[in-house]
């Protein structure tokens, strides 16, 4: 599996973004902004692919994504202050699991080192009610 550039990234982002934002979209946007800053310092650029939504505990959402033109990708997930555990599983076009982040945290990161068509399954493992989340892709 691809070494994740974001090791320790969750702590940096969480410390840099105040929890008292005016709404879930503000929190997700702030987390994306901080992740973009950190990834930029590591030589990555945002691909322009990002998705936002909300999920109840135990629910999931599936996203199709086409990754083109780079050799290394990182897909991050972020979620609001009510979220305790968000997971991402990444599959290739044939349905084979490429990478997963199912750690007990609210900032999953998966990676792949090849262009292609992928499916990202985002699961809200633990949430107090309905939680907002976002998923964003970076390339190097």
Residue frames relative to the residue before (quaternion, step in Angstrom):
aa qw qx qy qz dx dy dz
X 1.0000 0.0000 0.0000 0.0000 0.00 0.00 0.00
X 0.5754 -0.6092 0.4414 0.3207 3.49 -1.17 0.70
X 0.4644 -0.6583 0.5138 0.2949 3.56 -0.95 0.88
X 0.3687 -0.7544 0.5039 0.2023 3.54 -0.74 1.01
X 0.4217 -0.7197 0.5011 0.2303 3.55 -0.78 1.08
X 0.6796 0.5396 -0.2793 0.4112 3.55 1.17 -0.47
X 0.2819 0.7582 -0.5456 0.2191 3.61 1.13 0.28
X 0.8114 0.1592 -0.1561 0.5403 3.57 -0.63 1.09
X 0.4538 0.7092 -0.4265 0.3305 3.56 1.31 -0.13
X 0.6185 0.5672 -0.3513 0.4151 3.58 0.95 -0.79
X 0.6716 0.4932 -0.3029 0.4626 3.58 0.89 -0.88
X 0.6420 0.5238 -0.3237 0.4569 3.58 1.00 -0.79
X 0.6871 0.4749 -0.2851 0.4702 3.56 0.89 -0.93
X 0.6537 0.5206 -0.3199 0.4464 3.57 0.88 -0.90
X 0.6792 0.4882 -0.2947 0.4621 3.57 0.96 -0.81
X 0.7111 0.4854 -0.2561 0.4395 3.57 1.08 -0.70
X 0.7239 0.4057 -0.2343 0.5065 3.60 1.18 -0.44
X 0.3762 -0.7355 0.5119 0.2355 3.60 -0.64 1.05
X 0.4929 -0.6763 0.4703 0.2802 3.56 -1.02 0.84
X 0.6826 0.5353 -0.2854 0.4076 3.59 1.06 -0.64
X 0.2008 0.7689 -0.5753 0.1935 3.60 0.86 0.90
X 0.6162 -0.6148 0.3577 0.3384 3.56 -1.17 0.58
X 0.8181 -0.0192 0.0113 0.5746 3.61 1.13 -0.29
X 0.7075 -0.4719 0.3186 0.4186 3.55 -1.32 0.31
X 0.6447 0.5145 -0.3348 0.4556 3.62 0.94 -0.81
X 0.6222 0.5350 -0.3380 0.4609 3.59 1.05 -0.74
X 0.6566 0.5049 -0.3116 0.4657 3.58 0.94 -0.87
X 0.6631 0.4931 -0.3083 0.4713 3.59 0.86 -0.95
X 0.6538 0.5176 -0.3057 0.4595 3.59 0.94 -0.86
X 0.6589 0.4990 -0.3044 0.4735 3.57 0.97 -0.85
X 0.6494 0.5038 -0.3170 0.4733 3.58 0.98 -0.80
X 0.6345 0.5134 -0.3217 0.4799 3.61 1.02 -0.78
X 0.6433 0.5258 -0.3251 0.4517 3.60 0.94 -0.87
X 0.6828 0.4769 -0.2914 0.4705 3.58 0.88 -0.91
X 0.6321 0.5182 -0.3324 0.4706 3.60 1.00 -0.79
X 0.6354 0.5302 -0.3273 0.4560 3.60 0.98 -0.83
X 0.6419 0.5215 -0.3170 0.4643 3.57 0.99 -0.84
X 0.6880 0.4782 -0.2815 0.4676 3.57 0.85 -0.98
X 0.6780 0.4811 -0.3010 0.4672 3.60 0.88 -0.89
X 0.5986 0.5593 -0.3537 0.4514 3.61 1.06 -0.70
X 0.6589 0.5066 -0.2937 0.4721 3.58 1.01 -0.83
X 0.6876 0.4386 -0.2687 0.5126 3.59 1.25 -0.37
X 0.6279 -0.5818 0.3232 0.4036 3.59 1.29 0.21
X 0.5520 0.5999 -0.3971 0.4215 3.60 1.24 0.24
X 0.1598 -0.7393 0.6390 0.1398 3.53 -1.33 0.37
X 0.5358 -0.5985 0.4788 0.3542 3.55 -1.17 0.55
X 0.4235 -0.7152 0.4987 0.2459 3.59 -0.99 0.80
X 0.5309 -0.6014 0.4262 0.4181 3.58 1.19 -0.45
X 0.6102 0.5250 -0.3530 0.4769 3.59 1.28 -0.20
X 0.2447 0.7280 -0.6164 0.1737 3.54 -0.77 1.08
X 0.0966 -0.7755 0.6227 0.0388 3.53 -1.16 0.69
X 0.1194 -0.7656 0.6290 0.0626 3.53 -1.21 0.69
X 0.1348 0.7818 -0.6025 0.0870 3.53 -1.21 0.50
X 0.2997 -0.7066 0.5875 0.2563 3.51 -1.28 -0.40
X 0.0687 -0.7958 0.6015 -0.0151 3.53 -1.11 0.80
X 0.3948 -0.6551 0.5843 0.2713 3.51 -1.25 0.53
X 0.6807 -0.4743 0.3664 0.4212 3.54 -1.28 0.38
X 0.8128 0.2517 -0.2132 0.4801 3.55 -0.98 0.94
X 0.6194 0.5360 -0.3471 0.4567 3.61 1.24 -0.14
X 0.1665 -0.7852 0.5893 0.0916 3.54 -1.26 0.43
X 0.1670 -0.7419 0.6383 0.1198 3.51 -1.34 0.35
X 0.2414 -0.7769 0.5718 0.1063 3.54 -1.04 0.86
X 0.0969 -0.7981 0.5947 0.0096 3.55 -0.95 0.99
X 0.3088 -0.7018 0.6116 0.1950 3.55 -1.11 0.78
X 0.0735 0.7970 -0.5991 0.0224 3.57 -1.01 0.72
X 0.2335 -0.7414 0.6168 0.1237 3.53 -1.10 0.83
X 0.1200 -0.7879 0.6033 0.0291 3.55 -0.70 1.13
X 0.0727 0.8208 -0.5538 0.1199 3.56 -0.54 1.21
X 0.8273 0.3546 -0.2137 0.3797 3.52 -1.20 0.63
X 0.7470 0.2958 -0.2206 0.5530 3.63 1.15 -0.01
X 0.4646 -0.6961 0.4758 0.2705 3.54 -1.26 0.19
X 0.7797 0.2103 -0.1209 0.5772 3.58 1.23 -0.23
X 0.0376 -0.8065 0.5893 -0.0303 3.55 -0.87 1.01
X 0.1091 -0.7407 0.6585 0.0766 3.52 -1.24 0.64
X 0.1191 -0.7626 0.6335 0.0537 3.57 -0.92 0.95
X 0.1076 -0.8140 0.5704 0.0195 3.55 -0.64 1.16
X 0.1768 -0.7438 0.6297 0.1381 3.52 -1.28 0.43
X 0.0546 -0.7686 0.6368 0.0266 3.55 -1.14 0.71
X 0.0225 -0.8051 0.5919 0.0326 3.57 -1.17 0.42
X 0.6694 -0.5575 0.3462 0.3483 3.53 -1.31 0.46
X 0.7503 -0.4489 0.2824 0.3946 3.55 -1.35 0.08
X 0.6342 0.5187 -0.3396 0.4620 3.61 1.21 -0.31
X 0.5979 0.5793 -0.3385 0.4386 3.56 1.29 -0.35
X 0.1590 -0.7991 0.5747 0.0767 3.56 -0.98 0.88
X 0.8133 0.0453 0.0086 0.5800 3.58 1.12 -0.60
X 0.0253 0.7714 -0.6300 0.0862 3.54 -0.64 1.27
X 0.1079 -0.8070 0.5796 0.0355 3.59 -0.90 0.91
X 0.1229 -0.7526 0.6392 0.0990 3.55 -1.29 0.48
X 0.0754 -0.7326 0.6749 0.0451 3.53 -1.11 0.89
X 0.1601 -0.7990 0.5772 0.0535 3.59 -0.82 1.04
X 0.0978 -0.8021 0.5891 -0.0037 3.55 -0.82 1.12
X 0.4210 -0.6723 0.5335 0.2936 3.58 -1.12 0.59
X 0.7570 -0.4134 0.2643 0.4315 3.58 -1.33 0.08
X 0.6806 0.4748 -0.2927 0.4751 3.60 1.15 -0.50
X 0.5856 -0.6056 0.3604 0.4005 3.59 1.28 -0.03
X 0.4846 0.6610 -0.4342 0.3739 3.58 1.29 0.11
X 0.4704 -0.6611 0.5111 0.2836 3.58 -0.97 0.91
X 0.2177 -0.7936 0.5620 0.0836 3.56 -0.72 1.17
X 0.7722 -0.1460 0.1324 0.6040 3.57 0.96 -0.89
X 0.0459 -0.7880 0.6129 0.0366 3.54 -1.23 0.42
X 0.0948 -0.7271 0.6728 0.0983 3.48 -1.31 0.48
X 0.1145 0.7975 -0.5781 0.1291 3.53 -0.25 1.31
X 0.2607 0.7578 -0.5409 0.2553 3.53 1.12 0.74
X 0.5225 -0.6231 0.4786 0.3311 3.56 -1.22 0.44
X 0.4737 0.6171 -0.4926 0.3901 3.54 0.21 1.38
X 0.4650 -0.6931 0.4829 0.2650 3.55 -1.28 0.18
X 0.6862 0.4117 -0.2885 0.5257 3.60 1.18 0.52
X 0.0063 -0.8367 0.5475 -0.0122 3.61 0.38 1.18
X 0.0756 -0.7645 0.6394 0.0301 3.55 -1.21 0.69
X 0.0039 0.7668 -0.6418 0.0113 3.55 -0.89 0.99
X 0.1403 -0.8083 0.5690 0.0565 3.55 -1.17 0.54
X 0.0562 -0.7616 0.6447 0.0348 3.50 -1.32 0.46
X 0.2849 -0.7900 0.5252 0.1377 3.56 -1.05 0.75
X 0.6909 0.4052 -0.2985 0.5190 3.60 1.06 0.72
X 0.4955 -0.6148 0.5219 0.3226 3.54 -1.14 0.71
X 0.3731 0.7244 -0.5357 0.2216 3.55 -1.24 0.40
X 0.5700 -0.5608 0.4693 0.3746 3.52 -1.36 -0.16
X 0.0378 -0.8149 0.5761 -0.0512 3.52 -0.86 1.05
X 0.2492 -0.7137 0.6294 0.1798 3.50 -1.38 0.28
X 0.1401 -0.7719 0.6170 0.0623 3.56 -0.87 1.02
X 0.1400 -0.7695 0.6202 0.0597 3.56 -0.76 1.09
X 0.1214 -0.7971 0.5914 0.0099 3.55 -0.56 1.27
X 0.0531 -0.8152 0.5763 -0.0217 3.57 -0.71 1.12
X 0.2933 -0.7238 0.6024 0.1647 3.54 -0.93 1.00
X 0.1851 -0.8342 0.5137 0.0772 3.57 -0.04 1.30
X 0.8076 -0.0196 0.0396 0.5880 3.59 0.93 -0.83
X 0.1604 0.7774 -0.5767 0.1932 3.52 -0.71 1.18
X 0.3725 -0.7082 0.5532 0.2316 3.56 -1.09 0.75
X 0.8079 0.0173 -0.0499 0.5869 3.61 0.26 1.24
X 0.6747 -0.3758 0.3520 0.5289 3.56 -0.80 -1.09
X 0.1450 -0.8199 0.5529 0.0322 3.57 -0.73 1.11
X 0.3989 -0.6815 0.5641 0.2412 3.55 -1.11 0.78
X 0.0076 -0.7911 0.6115 -0.0143 3.54 -1.12 0.72
X 0.1131 -0.7638 0.6272 0.1024 3.54 -1.35 0.19
X 0.1509 -0.7541 0.6341 0.0803 3.52 -1.25 0.60
X 0.0116 0.8092 -0.5837 0.0661 3.59 -0.84 0.99
X 0.2727 -0.7785 0.5528 0.1180 3.55 -1.11 0.77
X 0.1144 -0.7691 0.6278 0.0363 3.53 -1.12 0.90
X 0.1523 -0.7910 0.5869 0.0821 3.57 -1.15 0.62
X 0.1646 -0.7672 0.6132 0.0917 3.53 -1.28 0.52
